Amino acid sequence: MTSPRADPRPQPVIGQWVEGIETPVVNERAVRGSAGILFLAGFTAWLIGVMTGDLSAMRAFGAVFALEMYLRLFLGTRFTPTLLLGTLLTRPQRPEWVEARSKRLAWGLGFGMALAGCLALGWLGLAAVIAQTVCGVCLALLFAEAAFGYCLGCELARRLSRTPPTLCSGDTCTYTPPRRGESHRVE
């Protein structure tokens, strides 16, 4: 059994180096699993808040979600609980590597929305419907990531970056879908 070579490049905060890929990457399948876990917890908290008017579950989830995004952005992807659980649950699947910098933007958006929701629920004392709306938009984006592999942050990175990403979920960086009315062709 041979030991893996030590990579001379410094370990990135977000993502990891994979042999044959020249940029730090994350496993999209694990990210989608993590998004599903967060969506399930967040939707439960949101639904409790909408149905009962008690926002304590939303406050707790908002704090946990903000902490999760903070850990991903500033301490690294190796130290986030739901991403570790998503990695464990998707371990039997072949990894789908995507550029880490696109996910950094997505997680930054999530962190910003979590802070906005927490501020609306706490210090600012805004109406509950405002916090529930912010939380609902965040949950919709989590659902889109988990169910469809759609990442708003990745889409923004692709459209706004000077150097667009080359490794995107589902090959969306390099794939051009057929026009309306045309059928898919496999080449």
N, C-alpha and C positions, 0 to 999 in steps of 0.2 A: 504494500500500500504506500503510495507516494503522498507526501504532504504538499499542500498547495503552496505555490510560490508566494512570497511576501510581495505585495504590490508596492512599488516605490512611490506611487502617488499618495498624497495625504488623504485620509479617510474623510469623505464629505459629511457634512452635518445631515443633509437630506439625501437619502438614497445610498447607493453602494456602487462600487466598480464591478462590472461584469466583464469577463474576458471577451474580447472582440468588439466591445462597445466603448467608444471614446468619451462618453459623458456619463456622469452619475445617473443611475436609473432606480426606479422603484417597481415592484411587482404589482401591476394593475389588478390582477385577480385578488390579491390580498387587500388592496385599497378598496375594491368594490365590496369585499366581504366586510371590511371595517365599516364602510358606509352603510351597509345593511344593518349591522349591529347598532350603530348610532341612530339610524332612522327608526328602528323598532323602539328603542328606549325613548327617543325624542318624541315620536308620535304618541306613545303611551302617555308621557308627561303632558304633551299639548292637549290631548283628548281629555285628560282629567281636568285640566284647567278650563277648557271650553265647556265641558259638561257640568262641572260643579262650581266653577268660579274660584276655586282654591288654586292659587298660582304657585304654591310651595314646590310642587313637583317640577314645574317649569323652571323655577329658580334653581333648583338642584341640578337639573339636567343642563341648564345654561352654563352653570359653573363648571360642571364636569366636561362639557363640550369645549368651553373656552380653554380649560386646562389641557385637554387632549390636543387641540390645535396649537397651543403654545409649546407643548412638548415637541410636537412634530417640527415646528418652525425653528425653535431655538436650541433644543437639546438633541434632537435627532430622531430619525424614524425607528431606530433600534429600541427606543425607550417608551413607546406609546402603547398603552394597554390594548386598545381595540385593534390596532394594527398588528400587534403580536398575535392576538386571537384570530384575526382575519388570516394571517400567515399560517397559523396552525390549522385552521379549517380548510384552507385551500392548498395545503401541502401536497396532496396527491395529484394536483393539476400542474401542467407545465406552466412555468411563469410566463407572463406577458410583460416584457420590460418596456417601460415608458420613461421619457426624460423626467428627471426629478424637478427641473426648474419650472415646468408647467404645473406640476403638483404644488410647488411652493406658492405660486400665485393663487391656486384654488384654495389651499389651506389658509393663506392670508385673508382671502375673502371670508372664509368660514370663521376665522378668528375675529375679524371685524364685525361680522353679523352677530356672533356670540356676545361680544362686548356691547354692541348696540342693544341687543335684547336684554342683557343683564342690567344695563344702565336704565332702560325703559322700565324694567320691573322693580328696580331698587331705588337708586339715588335720585333719579329724575322724577319718580312718582307719576309717570304718565299713565294714561288710561290703559287698562288691561288689553283692550283690543289692538292697540299699537304694538305691544310686545308680542301678542299672539300672531299678529300679521308678520312681523319680522321673523318669528320662530317658524311660521307656516312657510314662508319663502325659503328659509334655510332647509326645512324638512323636504320641500319639493326638490331642491337641488340635491339633497342626499339621496332621495328616492331615484332621481334621474341617473345619478352616478351608480347606485347599486343595481337598478333594474335594467337600464339601457346603456350603461357605460358612457353616458354624456357627462362631460366635465366642463362647467362654465369657465373655470379658471384656465383650463387647457385651451379652450376655444379662444379666450381673450389673449392668451400667450401666443397662439398661432396667428392671430390677426394683427396684434399690436407690436410684436417683438421685431427688432431689426434683423435678427437671425431666427427665423421660425424654427420650431422644434422639428426634428426628423423622426423621432420615435413617439408616436401617439397611440392611444388606445384604439384598437381595431384598425390600425393602419390609416386612420383618418387624415394623417399628414400627407400621405402619398396617394391615397385612393380618391378617384373622382367618380362619384356615383352617376348612374345613367340619368339622362334627362327624363322628365315626366313622359310616360308613355313608352319609353324604351325598356327593354328587358335587360337583366344582368347577364353578362357574358363571363364565362370562366376561361381564362387563357392559360 
